[in-house]
């Protein structure tokens, strides 16, 4: 894995963590989380593909 690939992989992982935290806050307030859940799933798929390289 090249350094730039490592950086982008870490960035995706950080974004996933932030979105999960945001989704959890929405759930506590009773707000809809479906859009965030879809975004998280997409980011997880991107992360999986980056790791597989």
mmCIF entry with sequence, helices, sheets and N, C-alpha, C, O atoms, coordinates in Angstrom:
data_MODEL
# 
_entry.id   MODEL 
# 
_entity.id                         1 
_entity.type                       polymer 
_entity.pdbx_number_of_molecules   1 
# 
_entity_poly.entity_id                      1 
_entity_poly.type                           'polypeptide(L)' 
_entity_poly.nstd_linkage                   no 
_entity_poly.nstd_monomer                   no 
_entity_poly.pdbx_seq_one_letter_code       
;(UNK)(UNK)(UNK)(UNK)(UNK)(UNK)(UNK)(UNK)(UNK)(UNK)(UNK)(UNK)(UNK)(UNK)(UNK)(UNK)
(UNK)(UNK)(UNK)(UNK)(UNK)(UNK)(UNK)(UNK)(UNK)(UNK)(UNK)(UNK)(UNK)(UNK)(UNK)(UNK)
(UNK)(UNK)(UNK)(UNK)(UNK)(UNK)(UNK)(UNK)(UNK)(UNK)(UNK)(UNK)(UNK)(UNK)(UNK)(UNK)
(UNK)(UNK)(UNK)(UNK)(UNK)
;
_entity_poly.pdbx_seq_one_letter_code_can   XXXXXXXXXXXXXXXXXXXXXXXXXXXXXXXXXXXXXXXXXXXXXXXXXXXXX 
_entity_poly.pdbx_strand_id                 A 
# 
loop_
_entity_poly_seq.entity_id 
_entity_poly_seq.num 
_entity_poly_seq.mon_id 
_entity_poly_seq.hetero 
1 1  UNK n 
1 2  UNK n 
1 3  UNK n 
1 4  UNK n 
1 5  UNK n 
1 6  UNK n 
1 7  UNK n 
1 8  UNK n 
1 9  UNK n 
1 10 UNK n 
1 11 UNK n 
1 12 UNK n 
1 13 UNK n 
1 14 UNK n 
1 15 UNK n 
1 16 UNK n 
1 17 UNK n 
1 18 UNK n 
1 19 UNK n 
1 20 UNK n 
1 21 UNK n 
1 22 UNK n 
1 23 UNK n 
1 24 UNK n 
1 25 UNK n 
1 26 UNK n 
1 27 UNK n 
1 28 UNK n 
1 29 UNK n 
1 30 UNK n 
1 31 UNK n 
1 32 UNK n 
1 33 UNK n 
1 34 UNK n 
1 35 UNK n 
1 36 UNK n 
1 37 UNK n 
1 38 UNK n 
1 39 UNK n 
1 40 UNK n 
1 41 UNK n 
1 42 UNK n 
1 43 UNK n 
1 44 UNK n 
1 45 UNK n 
1 46 UNK n 
1 47 UNK n 
1 48 UNK n 
1 49 UNK n 
1 50 UNK n 
1 51 UNK n 
1 52 UNK n 
1 53 UNK n 
# 
_struct_asym.id          A 
_struct_asym.entity_id   1 
# 
loop_
_struct_conf.conf_type_id 
_struct_conf.id 
_struct_conf.pdbx_PDB_helix_id 
_struct_conf.beg_label_comp_id 
_struct_conf.beg_label_asym_id 
_struct_conf.beg_label_seq_id 
_struct_conf.pdbx_beg_PDB_ins_code 
_struct_conf.end_label_comp_id 
_struct_conf.end_label_asym_id 
_struct_conf.end_label_seq_id 
_struct_conf.pdbx_end_PDB_ins_code 
_struct_conf.beg_auth_comp_id 
_struct_conf.beg_auth_asym_id 
_struct_conf.beg_auth_seq_id 
_struct_conf.end_auth_comp_id 
_struct_conf.end_auth_asym_id 
_struct_conf.end_auth_seq_id 
_struct_conf.pdbx_PDB_helix_class 
_struct_conf.details 
_struct_conf.pdbx_PDB_helix_length 
HELX_P HELX_P1 AA1 UNK A 3  ? UNK A 29 ? UNK A 3  UNK A 29 1 ? 27 
HELX_P HELX_P2 AA2 UNK A 34 ? UNK A 52 ? UNK A 34 UNK A 52 1 ? 19 
# 
_struct_conf_type.id          HELX_P 
_struct_conf_type.criteria    ? 
_struct_conf_type.reference   ? 
# 
loop_
_atom_site.group_PDB 
_atom_site.id 
_atom_site.type_symbol 
_atom_site.label_atom_id 
_atom_site.label_alt_id 
_atom_site.label_comp_id 
_atom_site.label_asym_id 
_atom_site.label_entity_id 
_atom_site.label_seq_id 
_atom_site.pdbx_PDB_ins_code 
_atom_site.Cartn_x 
_atom_site.Cartn_y 
_atom_site.Cartn_z 
_atom_site.occupancy 
_atom_site.B_iso_or_equiv 
_atom_site.pdbx_formal_charge 
_atom_site.auth_seq_id 
_atom_site.auth_comp_id 
_atom_site.auth_asym_id 
_atom_site.auth_atom_id 
_atom_site.pdbx_PDB_model_num 
ATOM 1   N N  . UNK A 1 1  ? 0.853   -1.178 0.000  1.00 0.00 ? 1  UNK A N  1 
ATOM 2   C CA . UNK A 1 1  ? 0.000   0.000  0.000  1.00 0.00 ? 1  UNK A CA 1 
ATOM 3   C C  . UNK A 1 1  ? 0.895   1.236  0.000  1.00 0.00 ? 1  UNK A C  1 
ATOM 4   O O  . UNK A 1 1  ? 1.761   1.384  0.862  1.00 0.00 ? 1  UNK A O  1 
ATOM 5   N N  . UNK A 1 2  ? 0.688   2.096  -0.942 1.00 0.00 ? 2  UNK A N  1 
ATOM 6   C CA . UNK A 1 2  ? 1.467   3.331  -1.017 1.00 0.00 ? 2  UNK A CA 1 
ATOM 7   C C  . UNK A 1 2  ? 1.015   4.305  0.053  1.00 0.00 ? 2  UNK A C  1 
ATOM 8   O O  . UNK A 1 2  ? -0.083  4.188  0.595  1.00 0.00 ? 2  UNK A O  1 
ATOM 9   N N  . UNK A 1 3  ? 1.873   5.266  0.349  1.00 0.00 ? 3  UNK A N  1 
ATOM 10  C CA . UNK A 1 3  ? 1.578   6.234  1.397  1.00 0.00 ? 3  UNK A CA 1 
ATOM 11  C C  . UNK A 1 3  ? 0.319   7.027  1.100  1.00 0.00 ? 3  UNK A C  1 
ATOM 12  O O  . UNK A 1 3  ? -0.488  7.254  2.002  1.00 0.00 ? 3  UNK A O  1 
ATOM 13  N N  . UNK A 1 4  ? 0.129   7.459  -0.154 1.00 0.00 ? 4  UNK A N  1 
ATOM 14  C CA . UNK A 1 4  ? -1.069  8.230  -0.494 1.00 0.00 ? 4  UNK A CA 1 
ATOM 15  C C  . UNK A 1 4  ? -2.324  7.376  -0.336 1.00 0.00 ? 4  UNK A C  1 
ATOM 16  O O  . UNK A 1 4  ? -3.374  7.881  0.062  1.00 0.00 ? 4  UNK A O  1 
ATOM 17  N N  . UNK A 1 5  ? -2.220  6.089  -0.646 1.00 0.00 ? 5  UNK A N  1 
ATOM 18  C CA . UNK A 1 5  ? -3.341  5.176  -0.449 1.00 0.00 ? 5  UNK A CA 1 
ATOM 19  C C  . UNK A 1 5  ? -3.635  5.038  1.043  1.00 0.00 ? 5  UNK A C  1 
ATOM 20  O O  . UNK A 1 5  ? -4.793  5.013  1.459  1.00 0.00 ? 5  UNK A O  1 
ATOM 21  N N  . UNK A 1 6  ? -2.581  4.951  1.834  1.00 0.00 ? 6  UNK A N  1 
ATOM 22  C CA . UNK A 1 6  ? -2.744  4.877  3.292  1.00 0.00 ? 6  UNK A CA 1 
ATOM 23  C C  . UNK A 1 6  ? -3.456  6.115  3.812  1.00 0.00 ? 6  UNK A C  1 
ATOM 24  O O  . UNK A 1 6  ? -4.386  6.009  4.611  1.00 0.00 ? 6  UNK A O  1 
ATOM 25  N N  . UNK A 1 7  ? -3.027  7.281  3.368  1.00 0.00 ? 7  UNK A N  1 
ATOM 26  C CA . UNK A 1 7  ? -3.650  8.535  3.806  1.00 0.00 ? 7  UNK A CA 1 
ATOM 27  C C  . UNK A 1 7  ? -5.128  8.587  3.449  1.00 0.00 ? 7  UNK A C  1 
ATOM 28  O O  . UNK A 1 7  ? -5.959  8.949  4.282  1.00 0.00 ? 7  UNK A O  1 
ATOM 29  N N  . UNK A 1 8  ? -5.458  8.227  2.214  1.00 0.00 ? 8  UNK A N  1 
ATOM 30  C CA . UNK A 1 8  ? -6.859  8.285  1.805  1.00 0.00 ? 8  UNK A CA 1 
ATOM 31  C C  . UNK A 1 8  ? -7.695  7.236  2.542  1.00 0.00 ? 8  UNK A C  1 
ATOM 32  O O  . UNK A 1 8  ? -8.870  7.463  2.829  1.00 0.00 ? 8  UNK A O  1 
ATOM 33  N N  . UNK A 1 9  ? -7.083  6.088  2.846  1.00 0.00 ? 9  UNK A N  1 
ATOM 34  C CA . UNK A 1 9  ? -7.779  5.059  3.615  1.00 0.00 ? 9  UNK A CA 1 
ATOM 35  C C  . UNK A 1 9  ? -8.071  5.562  5.027  1.00 0.00 ? 9  UNK A C  1 
ATOM 36  O O  . UNK A 1 9  ? -9.170  5.367  5.544  1.00 0.00 ? 9  UNK A O  1 
ATOM 37  N N  . UNK A 1 10 ? -7.095  6.202  5.640  1.00 0.00 ? 10 UNK A N  1 
ATOM 38  C CA . UNK A 1 10 ? -7.292  6.770  6.981  1.00 0.00 ? 10 UNK A CA 1 
ATOM 39  C C  . UNK A 1 10 ? -8.352  7.866  6.968  1.00 0.00 ? 10 UNK A C  1 
ATOM 40  O O  . UNK A 1 10 ? -9.141  7.983  7.905  1.00 0.00 ? 10 UNK A O  1 
ATOM 41  N N  . UNK A 1 11 ? -8.368  8.651  5.925  1.00 0.00 ? 11 UNK A N  1 
ATOM 42  C CA . UNK A 1 11 ? -9.352  9.726  5.796  1.00 0.00 ? 11 UNK A CA 1 
ATOM 43  C C  . UNK A 1 11 ? -10.764 9.150  5.710  1.00 0.00 ? 11 UNK A C  1 
ATOM 44  O O  . UNK A 1 11 ? -11.685 9.663  6.346  1.00 0.00 ? 11 UNK A O  1 
ATOM 45  N N  . UNK A 1 12 ? -10.935 8.088  4.926  1.00 0.00 ? 12 UNK A N  1 
ATOM 46  C CA . UNK A 1 12 ? -12.246 7.447  4.821  1.00 0.00 ? 12 UNK A CA 1 
ATOM 47  C C  . UNK A 1 12 ? -12.661 6.886  6.180  1.00 0.00 ? 12 UNK A C  1 
ATOM 48  O O  . UNK A 1 12 ? -13.810 7.045  6.592  1.00 0.00 ? 12 UNK A O  1 
ATOM 49  N N  . UNK A 1 13 ? -11.740 6.238  6.870  1.00 0.00 ? 13 UNK A N  1 
ATOM 50  C CA . UNK A 1 13 ? -12.050 5.675  8.187  1.00 0.00 ? 13 UNK A CA 1 
ATOM 51  C C  . UNK A 1 13 ? -12.463 6.771  9.164  1.00 0.00 ? 13 UNK A C  1 
ATOM 52  O O  . UNK A 1 13 ? -13.398 6.584  9.943  1.00 0.00 ? 13 UNK A O  1 
ATOM 53  N N  . UNK A 1 14 ? -11.782 7.902  9.131  1.00 0.00 ? 14 UNK A N  1 
ATOM 54  C CA . UNK A 1 14 ? -12.129 9.029  9.999  1.00 0.00 ? 14 UNK A CA 1 
ATOM 55  C C  . UNK A 1 14 ? -13.515 9.559  9.665  1.00 0.00 ? 14 UNK A C  1 
ATOM 56  O O  . UNK A 1 14 ? -14.299 9.866  10.564 1.00 0.00 ? 14 UNK A O  1 
ATOM 57  N N  . UNK A 1 15 ? -13.817 9.666  8.390  1.00 0.00 ? 15 UNK A N  1 
ATOM 58  C CA . UNK A 1 15 ? -15.128 10.149 7.964  1.00 0.00 ? 15 UNK A CA 1 
ATOM 59  C C  . UNK A 1 15 ? -16.232 9.192  8.419  1.00 0.00 ? 15 UNK A C  1 
ATOM 60  O O  . UNK A 1 15 ? -17.302 9.631  8.840  1.00 0.00 ? 15 UNK A O  1 
ATOM 61  N N  . UNK A 1 16 ? -15.972 7.891  8.334  1.00 0.00 ? 16 UNK A N  1 
ATOM 62  C CA . UNK A 1 16 ? -16.942 6.896  8.802  1.00 0.00 ? 16 UNK A CA 1 
ATOM 63  C C  . UNK A 1 16 ? -17.212 7.088  10.288 1.00 0.00 ? 16 UNK A C  1 
ATOM 64  O O  . UNK A 1 16 ? -18.364 7.084  10.721 1.00 0.00 ? 16 UNK A O  1 
ATOM 65  N N  . UNK A 1 17 ? -16.151 7.256  11.066 1.00 0.00 ? 17 UNK A N  1 
ATOM 66  C CA . UNK A 1 17 ? -16.305 7.448  12.515 1.00 0.00 ? 17 UNK A CA 1 
ATOM 67  C C  . UNK A 1 17 ? -17.143 8.692  12.816 1.00 0.00 ? 17 UNK A C  1 
ATOM 68  O O  . UNK A 1 17 ? -18.003 8.667  13.697 1.00 0.00 ? 17 UNK A O  1 
ATOM 69  N N  . UNK A 1 18 ? -16.893 9.766  12.094 1.00 0.00 ? 18 UNK A N  1 
ATOM 70  C CA . UNK A 1 18 ? -17.643 11.009 12.295 1.00 0.00 ? 18 UNK A CA 1 
ATOM 71  C C  . UNK A 1 18 ? -19.118 10.826 11.933 1.00 0.00 ? 18 UNK A C  1 
ATOM 72  O O  . UNK A 1 18 ? -19.999 11.302 12.649 1.00 0.00 ? 18 UNK A O  1 
ATOM 73  N N  . UNK A 1 19 ? -19.384 10.138 10.824 1.00 0.00 ? 19 UNK A N  1 
ATOM 74  C CA . UNK A 1 19 ? -20.773 9.923  10.397 1.00 0.00 ? 19 UNK A CA 1 
ATOM 75  C C  . UNK A 1 19 ? -21.523 9.026  11.378 1.00 0.00 ? 19 UNK A C  1 
ATOM 76  O O  . UNK A 1 19 ? -22.705 9.245  11.643 1.00 0.00 ? 19 UNK A O  1 
ATOM 77  N N  . UNK A 1 20 ? -20.837 8.016  11.916 1.00 0.00 ? 20 UNK A N  1 
ATOM 78  C CA . UNK A 1 20 ? -21.471 7.143  12.902 1.00 0.00 ? 20 UNK A CA 1 
ATOM 79  C C  . UNK A 1 20 ? -21.811 7.948  14.153 1.00 0.00 ? 20 UNK A C  1 
ATOM 80  O O  . UNK A 1 20 ? -22.893 7.788  14.718 1.00 0.00 ? 20 UNK A O  1 
ATOM 81  N N  . UNK A 1 21 ? -20.908 8.797  14.580 1.00 0.00 ? 21 UNK A N  1 
ATOM 82  C CA . UNK A 1 21 ? -21.175 9.636  15.748 1.00 0.00 ? 21 UNK A CA 1 
ATOM 83  C C  . UNK A 1 21 ? -22.362 10.566 15.487 1.00 0.00 ? 21 UNK A C  1 
ATOM 84  O O  . UNK A 1 21 ? -23.221 10.745 16.351 1.00 0.00 ? 21 UNK A O  1 
ATOM 85  N N  . UNK A 1 22 ? -22.402 11.148 14.307 1.00 0.00 ? 22 UNK A N  1 
ATOM 86  C CA . UNK A 1 22 ? -23.500 12.038 13.933 1.00 0.00 ? 22 UNK A CA 1 
ATOM 87  C C  . UNK A 1 22 ? -24.819 11.260 13.899 1.00 0.00 ? 22 UNK A C  1 
ATOM 88  O O  . UNK A 1 22 ? -25.841 11.749 14.381 1.00 0.00 ? 22 UNK A O  1 
ATOM 89  N N  . UNK A 1 23 ? -24.795 10.052 13.331 1.00 0.00 ? 23 UNK A N  1 
ATOM 90  C CA . UNK A 1 23 ? -26.001 9.224  13.268 1.00 0.00 ? 23 UNK A CA 1 
ATOM 91  C C  . UNK A 1 23 ? -26.505 8.890  14.668 1.00 0.00 ? 23 UNK A C  1 
ATOM 92  O O  . UNK A 1 23 ? -27.709 8.921  14.924 1.00 0.00 ? 23 UNK A O  1 
ATOM 93  N N  . UNK A 1 24 ? -25.582 8.573  15.571 1.00 0.00 ? 24 UNK A N  1 
ATOM 94  C CA . UNK A 1 24 ? -25.968 8.263  16.947 1.00 0.00 ? 24 UNK A CA 1 
ATOM 95  C C  . UNK A 1 24 ? -26.620 9.462  17.635 1.00 0.00 ? 24 UNK A C  1 
ATOM 96  O O  . UNK A 1 24 ? -27.571 9.305  18.402 1.00 0.00 ? 24 UNK A O  1 
ATOM 97  N N  . UNK A 1 25 ? -26.106 10.652 17.357 1.00 0.00 ? 25 UNK A N  1 
ATOM 98  C CA . UNK A 1 25 ? -26.708 11.871 17.920 1.00 0.00 ? 25 UNK A CA 1 
ATOM 99  C C  . UNK A 1 25 ? -28.122 12.067 17.364 1.00 0.00 ? 25 UNK A C  1 
ATOM 100 O O  . UNK A 1 25 ? -29.037 12.420 18.107 1.00 0.00 ? 25 UNK A O  1 
ATOM 101 N N  . UNK A 1 26 ? -28.297 11.842 16.075 1.00 0.00 ? 26 UNK A N  1 
ATOM 102 C CA . UNK A 1 26 ? -29.614 11.966 15.455 1.00 0.00 ? 26 UNK A CA 1 
ATOM 103 C C  . UNK A 1 26 ? -30.595 10.982 16.092 1.00 0.00 ? 26 UNK A C  1 
ATOM 104 O O  . UNK A 1 26 ? -31.739 11.331 16.382 1.00 0.00 ? 26 UNK A O  1 
ATOM 105 N N  . UNK A 1 27 ? -30.134 9.745  16.306 1.00 0.00 ? 27 UNK A N  1 
ATOM 106 C CA . UNK A 1 27 ? -31.000 8.729  16.907 1.00 0.00 ? 27 UNK A CA 1 
ATOM 107 C C  . UNK A 1 27 ? -31.448 9.148  18.305 1.00 0.00 ? 27 UNK A C  1 
ATOM 108 O O  . UNK A 1 27 ? -32.612 8.974  18.665 1.00 0.00 ? 27 UNK A O  1 
ATOM 109 N N  . UNK A 1 28 ? -30.532 9.696  19.087 1.00 0.00 ? 28 UNK A N  1 
ATOM 110 C CA . UNK A 1 28 ? -30.872 10.132 20.451 1.00 0.00 ? 28 UNK A CA 1 
ATOM 111 C C  . UNK A 1 28 ? -31.912 11.248 20.442 1.00 0.00 ? 28 UNK A C  1 
ATOM 112 O O  . UNK A 1 28 ? -32.729 11.349 21.357 1.00 0.00 ? 28 UNK A O  1 
ATOM 113 N N  . UNK A 1 29 ? -31.879 12.084 19.406 1.00 0.00 ? 29 UNK A N  1 
ATOM 114 C CA . UNK A 1 29 ? -32.837 13.186 19.301 1.00 0.00 ? 29 UNK A CA 1 
ATOM 115 C C  . UNK A 1 29 ? -34.110 12.773 18.577 1.00 0.00 ? 29 UNK A C  1 
ATOM 116 O O  . UNK A 1 29 ? -35.039 13.570 18.442 1.00 0.00 ? 29 UNK A O  1 
ATOM 117 N N  . UNK A 1 30 ? -34.154 11.535 18.114 1.00 0.00 ? 30 UNK A N  1 
ATOM 118 C CA . UNK A 1 30 ? -35.338 11.049 17.414 1.00 0.00 ? 30 UNK A CA 1 
ATOM 119 C C  . UNK A 1 30 ? -35.439 11.505 15.970 1.00 0.00 ? 30 UNK A C  1 
ATOM 120 O O  . UNK A 1 30 ? -36.520 11.474 15.381 1.00 0.00 ? 30 UNK A O  1 
ATOM 121 N N  . UNK A 1 31 ? -34.323 11.927 15.397 1.00 0.00 ? 31 UNK A N  1 
ATOM 122 C CA . UNK A 1 31 ? -34.322 12.382 14.003 1.00 0.00 ? 31 UNK A CA 1 
ATOM 123 C C  . UNK A 1 31 ? -34.071 11.206 13.064 1.00 0.00 ? 31 UNK A C  1 
ATOM 124 O O  . UNK A 1 31 ? -33.576 10.155 13.473 1.00 0.00 ? 31 UNK A O  1 
ATOM 125 N N  . UNK A 1 32 ? -34.421 11.409 11.809 1.00 0.00 ? 32 UNK A N  1 
ATOM 126 C CA . UNK A 1 32 ? -34.224 10.357 10.806 1.00 0.00 ? 32 UNK A CA 1 
ATOM 127 C C  . UNK A 1 32 ? -32.739 10.150 10.534 1.00 0.00 ? 32 UNK A C  1 
ATOM 128 O O  . UNK A 1 32 ? -31.962 11.103 10.465 1.00 0.00 ? 32 UNK A O  1 
ATOM 129 N N  . UNK A 1 33 ? -32.367 8.889  10.382 1.00 0.00 ? 33 UNK A N  1 
ATOM 130 C CA . UNK A 1 33 ? -30.955 8.555  10.164 1.00 0.00 ? 33 UNK A CA 1 
ATOM 131 C C  . UNK A 1 33 ? -30.717 7.810  8.856  1.00 0.00 ? 33 UNK A C  1 
ATOM 132 O O  . UNK A 1 33 ? -29.591 7.398  8.577  1.00 0.00 ? 33 UNK A O  1 
ATOM 133 N N  . UNK A 1 34 ? -31.754 7.634  8.059  1.00 0.00 ? 34 UNK A N  1 
ATOM 134 C CA . UNK A 1 34 ? -31.616 6.795  6.864  1.00 0.00 ? 34 UNK A CA 1 
ATOM 135 C C  . UNK A 1 34 ? -30.571 7.320  5.880  1.00 0.00 ? 34 UNK A C  1 
ATOM 136 O O  . UNK A 1 34 ? -29.808 6.529  5.326  1.00 0.00 ? 34 UNK A O  1 
ATOM 137 N N  . UNK A 1 35 ? -30.519 8.626  5.649  1.00 0.00 ? 35 UNK A N  1 
ATOM 138 C CA . UNK A 1 35 ? -29.524 9.178  4.719  1.00 0.00 ? 35 UNK A CA 1 
ATOM 139 C C  . UNK A 1 35 ? -28.104 8.953  5.238  1.00 0.00 ? 35 UNK A C  1 
ATOM 140 O O  . UNK A 1 35 ? -27.202 8.608  4.475  1.00 0.00 ? 35 UNK A O  1 
ATOM 141 N N  . UNK A 1 36 ? -27.918 9.151  6.539  1.00 0.00 ? 36 UNK A N  1 
ATOM 142 C CA . UNK A 1 36 ? -26.595 8.926  7.117  1.00 0.00 ? 36 UNK A CA 1 
ATOM 143 C C  . UNK A 1 36 ? -26.204 7.460  7.040  1.00 0.00 ? 36 UNK A C  1 
ATOM 144 O O  . UNK A 1 36 ? -25.046 7.138  6.778  1.00 0.00 ? 36 UNK A O  1 
ATOM 145 N N  . UNK A 1 37 ? -27.163 6.572  7.266  1.00 0.00 ? 37 UNK A N  1 
ATOM 146 C CA . UNK A 1 37 ? -26.883 5.139  7.201  1.00 0.00 ? 37 UNK A CA 1 
ATOM 147 C C  . UNK A 1 37 ? -26.439 4.742  5.799  1.00 0.00 ? 37 UNK A C  1 
ATOM 148 O O  . UNK A 1 37 ? -25.511 3.948  5.646  1.00 0.00 ? 37 UNK A O  1 
ATOM 149 N N  . UNK A 1 38 ? -27.085 5.281  4.784  1.00 0.00 ? 38 UNK A N  1 
ATOM 150 C CA . UNK A 1 38 ? -26.697 4.994  3.402  1.00 0.00 ? 38 UNK A CA 1 
ATOM 151 C C  . UNK A 1 38 ? -25.291 5.530  3.130  1.00 0.00 ? 38 UNK A C  1 
ATOM 152 O O  . UNK A 1 38 ? -24.479 4.860  2.491  1.00 0.00 ? 38 UNK A O  1 
ATOM 153 N N  . UNK A 1 39 ? -25.010 6.730  3.613  1.00 0.00 ? 39 UNK A N  1 
ATOM 154 C CA . UNK A 1 39 ? -23.686 7.317  3.436  1.00 0.00 ? 39 UNK A CA 1 
ATOM 155 C C  . UNK A 1 39 ? -22.620 6.463  4.111  1.00 0.00 ? 39 UNK A C  1 
ATOM 156 O O  . UNK A 1 39 ? -21.556 6.220  3.540  1.00 0.00 ? 39 UNK A O  1 
ATOM 157 N N  . UNK A 1 40 ? -22.909 6.012  5.323  1.00 0.00 ? 40 UNK A N  1 
ATOM 158 C CA . UNK A 1 40 ? -21.964 5.171  6.057  1.00 0.00 ? 40 UNK A CA 1 
ATOM 159 C C  . UNK A 1 40 ? -21.708 3.872  5.307  1.00 0.00 ? 40 UNK A C  1 
ATOM 160 O O  . UNK A 1 40 ? -20.561 3.442  5.187  1.00 0.00 ? 40 UNK A O  1 
ATOM 161 N N  . UNK A 1 41 ? -22.753 3.251  4.806  1.00 0.00 ? 41 UNK A N  1 
ATOM 162 C CA . UNK A 1 41 ? -22.578 2.001  4.053  1.00 0.00 ? 41 UNK A CA 1 
ATOM 163 C C  . UNK A 1 41 ? -21.718 2.219  2.815  1.00 0.00 ? 41 UNK A C  1 
ATOM 164 O O  . UNK A 1 41 ? -20.870 1.387  2.494  1.00 0.00 ? 41 UNK A O  1 
ATOM 165 N N  . UNK A 1 42 ? -21.930 3.325  2.123  1.00 0.00 ? 42 UNK A N  1 
ATOM 166 C CA . UNK A 1 42 ? -21.140 3.640  0.935  1.00 0.00 ? 42 UNK A CA 1 
ATOM 167 C C  . UNK A 1 42 ? -19.672 3.844  1.306  1.00 0.00 ? 42 UNK A C  1 
ATOM 168 O O  . UNK A 1 42 ? -18.773 3.335  0.636  1.00 0.00 ? 42 UNK A O  1 
ATOM 169 N N  . UNK A 1 43 ? -19.446 4.592  2.380  1.00 0.00 ? 43 UNK A N  1 
ATOM 170 C CA . UNK A 1 43 ? -18.072 4.820  2.830  1.00 0.00 ? 43 UNK A CA 1 
ATOM 171 C C  . UNK A 1 43 ? -17.411 3.519  3.264  1.00 0.00 ? 43 UNK A C  1 
ATOM 172 O O  . UNK A 1 43 ? -16.229 3.308  2.994  1.00 0.00 ? 43 UNK A O  1 
ATOM 173 N N  . UNK A 1 44 ? -18.155 2.647  3.930  1.00 0.00 ? 44 UNK A N  1 
ATOM 174 C CA . UNK A 1 44 ? -17.608 1.351  4.331  1.00 0.00 ? 44 UNK A CA 1 
ATOM 175 C C  . UNK A 1 44 ? -17.219 0.518  3.113  1.00 0.00 ? 44 UNK A C  1 
ATOM 176 O O  . UNK A 1 44 ? -16.194 -0.164 3.124  1.00 0.00 ? 44 UNK A O  1 
ATOM 177 N N  . UNK A 1 45 ? -18.031 0.574  2.072  1.00 0.00 ? 45 UNK A N  1 
ATOM 178 C CA . UNK A 1 45 ? -17.705 -0.147 0.845  1.00 0.00 ? 45 UNK A CA 1 
ATOM 179 C C  . UNK A 1 45 ? -16.440 0.417  0.215  1.00 0.00 ? 45 UNK A C  1 
ATOM 180 O O  . UNK A 1 45 ? -15.583 -0.336 -0.249 1.00 0.00 ? 45 UNK A O  1 
ATOM 181 N N  . UNK A 1 46 ? -16.321 1.750  0.198  1.00 0.00 ? 46 UNK A N  1 
ATOM 182 C CA . UNK A 1 46 ? -15.105 2.393  -0.324 1.00 0.00 ? 46 UNK A CA 1 
ATOM 183 C C  . UNK A 1 46 ? -13.884 1.974  0.476  1.00 0.00 ? 46 UNK A C  1 
ATOM 184 O O  . UNK A 1 46 ? -12.826 1.702  -0.092 1.00 0.00 ? 46 UNK A O  1 
ATOM 185 N N  . UNK A 1 47 ? -14.030 1.923  1.798  1.00 0.00 ? 47 UNK A N  1 
ATOM 186 C CA . UNK A 1 47 ? -12.925 1.517  2.665  1.00 0.00 ? 47 UNK A CA 1 
ATOM 187 C C  . UNK A 1 47 ? -12.532 0.075  2.377  1.00 0.00 ? 47 UNK A C  1 
ATOM 188 O O  . UNK A 1 47 ? -11.345 -0.245 2.303  1.00 0.00 ? 47 UNK A O  1 
ATOM 189 N N  . UNK A 1 48 ? -13.505 -0.780 2.219  1.00 0.00 ? 48 UNK A N  1 
ATOM 190 C CA . UNK A 1 48 ? -13.236 -2.197 1.902  1.00 0.00 ? 48 UNK A CA 1 
ATOM 191 C C  . UNK A 1 48 ? -12.440 -2.325 0.621  1.00 0.00 ? 48 UNK A C  1 
ATOM 192 O O  . UNK A 1 48 ? -11.488 -3.103 0.549  1.00 0.00 ? 48 UNK A O  1 
ATOM 193 N N  . UNK A 1 49 ? -12.829 -1.561 -0.393 1.00 0.00 ? 49 UNK A N  1 
ATOM 194 C CA . UNK A 1 49 ? -12.132 -1.610 -1.675 1.00 0.00 ? 49 UNK A CA 1 
ATOM 195 C C  . UNK A 1 49 ? -10.700 -1.081 -1.549 1.00 0.00 ? 49 UNK A C  1 
ATOM 196 O O  . UNK A 1 49 ? -9.783  -1.635 -2.155 1.00 0.00 ? 49 UNK A O  1 
ATOM 197 N N  . UNK A 1 50 ? -10.504 -0.032 -0.780 1.00 0.00 ? 50 UNK A N  1 
ATOM 198 C CA . UNK A 1 50 ? -9.150  0.521  -0.586 1.00 0.00 ? 50 UNK A CA 1 
ATOM 199 C C  . UNK A 1 50 ? -8.257  -0.486 0.121  1.00 0.00 ? 50 UNK A C  1 
ATOM 200 O O  . UNK A 1 50 ? -7.092  -0.649 -0.243 1.00 0.00 ? 50 UNK A O  1 
ATOM 201 N N  . UNK A 1 51 ? -8.795  -1.158 1.124  1.00 0.00 ? 51 UNK A N  1 
ATOM 202 C CA . UNK A 1 51 ? -8.013  -2.130 1.888  1.00 0.00 ? 51 UNK A CA 1 
ATOM 203 C C  . UNK A 1 51 ? -7.654  -3.335 1.022  1.00 0.00 ? 51 UNK A C  1 
ATOM 204 O O  . UNK A 1 51 ? -6.581  -3.918 1.178  1.00 0.00 ? 51 UNK A O  1 
ATOM 205 N N  . UNK A 1 52 ? -8.549  -3.705 0.113  1.00 0.00 ? 52 UNK A N  1 
ATOM 206 C CA . UNK A 1 52 ? -8.327  -4.875 -0.737 1.00 0.00 ? 52 UNK A CA 1 
ATOM 207 C C  . UNK A 1 52 ? -7.213  -4.650 -1.774 1.00 0.00 ? 52 UNK A C  1 
ATOM 208 O O  . UNK A 1 52 ? -6.703  -5.610 -2.351 1.00 0.00 ? 52 UNK A O  1 
ATOM 209 N N  . UNK A 1 53 ? -6.840  -3.398 -2.008 1.00 0.00 ? 53 UNK A N  1 
ATOM 210 C CA . UNK A 1 53 ? -5.807  -3.105 -3.018 1.00 0.00 ? 53 UNK A CA 1 
ATOM 211 C C  . UNK A 1 53 ? -4.449  -3.615 -2.618 1.00 0.00 ? 53 UNK A C  1 
ATOM 212 O O  . UNK A 1 53 ? -3.483  -3.446 -3.362 1.00 0.00 ? 53 UNK A O  1 
# 
